[in-house]
């Protein structure tokens, strides 16, 4: 019997006719992910090395949230029981009861609403999981054949497919299929490219991503002239994503705002304080087809919908889970999955190729060391960025090492900050005027 | 599932593989966790959970490997995983993978280690733990009401059993617990956060904290320091004589050095040459030592590797000379180092990688320092001790870096970075405070800059190592403080200098 069915039986039983009144449930919700994944890796130019062998993973696990008759709550991680013990779930339920705590704002379980139509499954990935996985092995072999001769290559390709089950005591019973394809490669652990969506990468996307990465790798073999006081800093899309993840996401989490643990206070949102330049907007959009951050319904049973966090530079709302929404006095919002599903947009965004032509004196930052150590609440950063790409007169001219010092909130508010659209990434290149020095 | 049941399961799954002409490693794990978080006097979350499963790593007779895992810890599933792992290993061989037969050379080990916890998981009921954590949280909120506080407590117990085709069967239990306070303070519209923890094996950490309030005092001191940092100026970037606390020293040893001597990195490490560890290389002044190995009761304790070998304590640097690396069975020989049982994995579902446990950086030249109850009293004591011993450089800033916020290293280039909570200039009797800035440099220079230690060893700086995308408990430390000379290859970020 599937895990979700076992849990549904159990929770219905203890809602309707518990063994003892102390164990009576008034409401509940269940999330179960039932998935399979296959992957293959490359380490030091060896496909499927002893550290990155072809792998198969199968899992069926999830979480339950319970509201007891006395109004207290419990939550627990669950998976299929290892032993065939008919009393297993009853014993678990007794332990969950022991772990119950008071949190009246959390006890609201949303009533079902119509779900949007969002494409989150690529059938081709299901085929891979079913055994037709040559495509993964072929891709790994092709990478190794095509890699720059002197490069030490690392990489990974993973395809995952499965079911997501959401059940609530208010009548929501959703099961849908979702897939995921993630691939990345790097040369000499200095530069790399990656793809992560709910669909397979298209051959032309793979080719373009590969060409771009190889050309940058080759450019990195040359030392470039040092940066100067006028040098513009350009964050590559992956860097923009990392900055958003470090400085923006935590400060837009409803619980952090409500508890006063974020950069912005609730009043800032209610007053629509200007925190970004008016040409910027920031949105969570789980409705885009086959994007990694897309979904039909949250784990709490809230249908996917678009949420604008910042419009014309002004704060609109933090992202709100059900409990935070109750405390905020609003409806629950869309939720990001990490930085997936989060979209930063500048009104004057141009394609990267056009933006590059206009860079007289710039440095393209592909990665930094230690971003995760930076203070998210203050937004301040002091970062070391070895192996950046130097740009002069619209041309990539070689490699340079820099240090960055600034404040990401100040960057986002500055009129000098611009974006350029990436062909491969949902996050843009970000042009910022910040403290930059030779490392 | 109990330890004996897991052992029986691993034996039976291994038996399924007896007709296979290759080699199989089975890893079974059962993990139990209770966690809770309180924010501003209210429970935000209390969660219980089990996580268990099986991982099967199969090797063809020529040494190609495949891996299959499931979160169902059951015999029938184990059989299917063995078949799947063998099938993938054969695919891998056909793909032309680099073959590795080192596992056949691993010594056979049979061992069973019981639970070292003083209070076994579940001995203190969850409801009592909730009461204790709330009491600790409330006490801190009353004592420092200017901050916004979040208190969390996690208690974990992992049962591992590793079985191999050669008859190896190793079973052990790892208990760990941590109590953390996270505070946010604001001054003049500027915010800073601070985090402080107390770790151990079990709920004893809560009893100890309720008795001595050590963490509470530290949290208050750190929050007061964070308030000062909010409105502190930035330092000009540059190269300074530094004093780093033991948390940062752990970070230095872990990020800047430990990762560079792991056997799977030797092809790309600055401490490797032609794929071999550069044994005999002088990396520090005489008297500097780096040691890695498990400590019972420690956050990162693990007595056996995830490949079923005994975890050894390794002196990586002895008297300033690079002596040994952290080798696992698969890459140690190729990397020119002995196998030290360094393979660790986040869970049954991950391939073990060579990695650290508790790493400590110690120097022979140690100045005594009596720990003070409060942070700024201790900073004063540091200044006085340095003055008495002629260690303060006249006419230049001597910067004390406090609080480890994490770090990162690129073992290939030797670049590393760390971040701290804030900086104090101990050369100035007013002890001015500065904003944190990135502490960065080159691996091969930074150890050379160490000139002494201040105070006895403290090894309870904990963290989570994210190598290879796996999250594994790590820990370590040093003397209470380490003294470092200014070095052109080691710099502090900050304002343009």
HADDOCK unambig.tbl for C-alpha pairs under 7 A between the chains (distance, minus, plus):
assign (segid A and resid 46 and name CA) (segid B and resid 97 and name CA) 5.80 0.50 0.50
assign (segid A and resid 46 and name CA) (segid B and resid 98 and name CA) 5.86 0.50 0.50
assign (segid A and resid 47 and name CA) (segid B and resid 97 and name CA) 5.18 0.50 0.50
assign (segid A and resid 48 and name CA) (segid B and resid 92 and name CA) 6.10 0.50 0.50
assign (segid A and resid 48 and name CA) (segid B and resid 97 and name CA) 5.63 0.50 0.50
assign (segid A and resid 49 and name CA) (segid B and resid 97 and name CA) 6.05 0.50 0.50
assign (segid A and resid 49 and name CA) (segid B and resid 98 and name CA) 6.01 0.50 0.50
assign (segid A and resid 50 and name CA) (segid B and resid 65 and name CA) 6.08 0.50 0.50
assign (segid A and resid 50 and name CA) (segid B and resid 100 and name CA) 6.87 0.50 0.50
assign (segid A and resid 51 and name CA) (segid B and resid 351 and name CA) 6.27 0.50 0.50
assign (segid A and resid 53 and name CA) (segid B and resid 65 and name CA) 5.85 0.50 0.50
assign (segid A and resid 53 and name CA) (segid B and resid 66 and name CA) 5.23 0.50 0.50
assign (segid A and resid 53 and name CA) (segid B and resid 67 and name CA) 6.40 0.50 0.50
assign (segid A and resid 54 and name CA) (segid B and resid 66 and name CA) 5.30 0.50 0.50
assign (segid A and resid 54 and name CA) (segid B and resid 67 and name CA) 6.31 0.50 0.50
assign (segid A and resid 54 and name CA) (segid B and resid 88 and name CA) 5.92 0.50 0.50
assign (segid A and resid 54 and name CA) (segid B and resid 92 and name CA) 6.64 0.50 0.50
assign (segid A and resid 55 and name CA) (segid B and resid 66 and name CA) 6.03 0.50 0.50
assign (segid A and resid 55 and name CA) (segid B and resid 67 and name CA) 4.60 0.50 0.50
assign (segid A and resid 55 and name CA) (segid B and resid 68 and name CA) 5.50 0.50 0.50
assign (segid A and resid 56 and name CA) (segid B and resid 67 and name CA) 6.35 0.50 0.50
assign (segid A and resid 56 and name CA) (segid B and resid 68 and name CA) 4.61 0.50 0.50
assign (segid A and resid 56 and name CA) (segid B and resid 69 and name CA) 6.34 0.50 0.50
assign (segid A and resid 57 and name CA) (segid B and resid 68 and name CA) 5.77 0.50 0.50
assign (segid A and resid 57 and name CA) (segid B and resid 69 and name CA) 4.85 0.50 0.50
assign (segid A and resid 57 and name CA) (segid B and resid 70 and name CA) 5.92 0.50 0.50
assign (segid A and resid 58 and name CA) (segid B and resid 69 and name CA) 6.23 0.50 0.50
assign (segid A and resid 58 and name CA) (segid B and resid 70 and name CA) 4.77 0.50 0.50
assign (segid A and resid 58 and name CA) (segid B and resid 71 and name CA) 6.84 0.50 0.50
assign (segid A and resid 59 and name CA) (segid B and resid 70 and name CA) 5.58 0.50 0.50
assign (segid A and resid 59 and name CA) (segid B and resid 71 and name CA) 5.20 0.50 0.50
assign (segid A and resid 60 and name CA) (segid B and resid 71 and name CA) 6.83 0.50 0.50
assign (segid A and resid 74 and name CA) (segid B and resid 46 and name CA) 6.80 0.50 0.50
assign (segid A and resid 75 and name CA) (segid B and resid 46 and name CA) 6.69 0.50 0.50
assign (segid A and resid 75 and name CA) (segid B and resid 47 and name CA) 5.21 0.50 0.50
assign (segid A and resid 75 and name CA) (segid B and resid 48 and name CA) 6.88 0.50 0.50
assign (segid A and resid 76 and name CA) (segid B and resid 47 and name CA) 5.12 0.50 0.50
assign (segid A and resid 76 and name CA) (segid B and resid 48 and name CA) 4.75 0.50 0.50
assign (segid A and resid 76 and name CA) (segid B and resid 49 and name CA) 5.40 0.50 0.50
assign (segid A and resid 77 and name CA) (segid B and resid 48 and name CA) 6.34 0.50 0.50
assign (segid A and resid 77 and name CA) (segid B and resid 49 and name CA) 4.46 0.50 0.50
assign (segid A and resid 77 and name CA) (segid B and resid 50 and name CA) 6.55 0.50 0.50
assign (segid A and resid 78 and name CA) (segid B and resid 49 and name CA) 6.36 0.50 0.50
assign (segid A and resid 78 and name CA) (segid B and resid 50 and name CA) 6.55 0.50 0.50
assign (segid A and resid 80 and name CA) (segid B and resid 72 and name CA) 6.40 0.50 0.50
assign (segid A and resid 82 and name CA) (segid B and resid 72 and name CA) 6.01 0.50 0.50
assign (segid A and resid 82 and name CA) (segid B and resid 73 and name CA) 5.01 0.50 0.50
assign (segid A and resid 82 and name CA) (segid B and resid 74 and name CA) 5.73 0.50 0.50
assign (segid A and resid 98 and name CA) (segid B and resid 126 and name CA) 6.74 0.50 0.50
assign (segid A and resid 98 and name CA) (segid B and resid 127 and name CA) 6.39 0.50 0.50
assign (segid A and resid 99 and name CA) (segid B and resid 46 and name CA) 6.60 0.50 0.50
assign (segid A and resid 99 and name CA) (segid B and resid 126 and name CA) 6.00 0.50 0.50
assign (segid A and resid 99 and name CA) (segid B and resid 127 and name CA) 6.28 0.50 0.50
assign (segid A and resid 103 and name CA) (segid B and resid 43 and name CA) 6.78 0.50 0.50
assign (segid A and resid 260 and name CA) (segid B and resid 148 and name CA) 6.77 0.50 0.50
assign (segid A and resid 261 and name CA) (segid B and resid 148 and name CA) 6.77 0.50 0.50
assign (segid A and resid 261 and name CA) (segid B and resid 184 and name CA) 5.83 0.50 0.50
assign (segid A and resid 263 and name CA) (segid B and resid 191 and name CA) 6.92 0.50 0.50
assign (segid A and resid 369 and name CA) (segid B and resid 408 and name CA) 5.72 0.50 0.50
assign (segid A and resid 369 and name CA) (segid B and resid 409 and name CA) 6.94 0.50 0.50
assign (segid A and resid 369 and name CA) (segid B and resid 417 and name CA) 6.23 0.50 0.50
assign (segid A and resid 370 and name CA) (segid B and resid 407 and name CA) 5.23 0.50 0.50
assign (segid A and resid 370 and name CA) (segid B and resid 408 and name CA) 5.15 0.50 0.50
assign (segid A and resid 370 and name CA) (segid B and resid 417 and name CA) 5.93 0.50 0.50
assign (segid A and resid 370 and name CA) (segid B and resid 418 and name CA) 6.60 0.50 0.50
assign (segid A and resid 373 and name CA) (segid B and resid 405 and name CA) 5.17 0.50 0.50
assign (segid A and resid 373 and name CA) (segid B and resid 406 and name CA) 5.06 0.50 0.50
assign (segid A and resid 373 and name CA) (segid B and resid 407 and name CA) 6.34 0.50 0.50
assign (segid A and resid 373 and name CA) (segid B and resid 419 and name CA) 5.73 0.50 0.50
assign (segid A and resid 374 and name CA) (segid B and resid 419 and name CA) 6.97 0.50 0.50
assign (segid A and resid 377 and name CA) (segid B and resid 191 and name CA) 6.16 0.50 0.50
assign (segid A and resid 377 and name CA) (segid B and resid 192 and name CA) 6.27 0.50 0.50
assign (segid A and resid 378 and name CA) (segid B and resid 190 and name CA) 6.72 0.50 0.50
assign (segid A and resid 378 and name CA) (segid B and resid 191 and name CA) 5.55 0.50 0.50
assign (segid A and resid 378 and name CA) (segid B and resid 192 and name CA) 6.11 0.50 0.50
assign (segid A and resid 382 and name CA) (segid B and resid 437 and name CA) 5.61 0.50 0.50
assign (segid A and resid 382 and name CA) (segid B and resid 438 and name CA) 5.33 0.50 0.50
assign (segid A and resid 382 and name CA) (segid B and resid 493 and name CA) 6.05 0.50 0.50
assign (segid A and resid 382 and name CA) (segid B and resid 494 and name CA) 6.52 0.50 0.50
assign (segid A and resid 383 and name CA) (segid B and resid 438 and name CA) 6.20 0.50 0.50
assign (segid A and resid 384 and name CA) (segid B and resid 417 and name CA) 6.91 0.50 0.50
assign (segid A and resid 405 and name CA) (segid B and resid 494 and name CA) 6.44 0.50 0.50
assign (segid A and resid 405 and name CA) (segid B and resid 495 and name CA) 6.96 0.50 0.50
assign (segid A and resid 437 and name CA) (segid B and resid 496 and name CA) 6.99 0.50 0.50
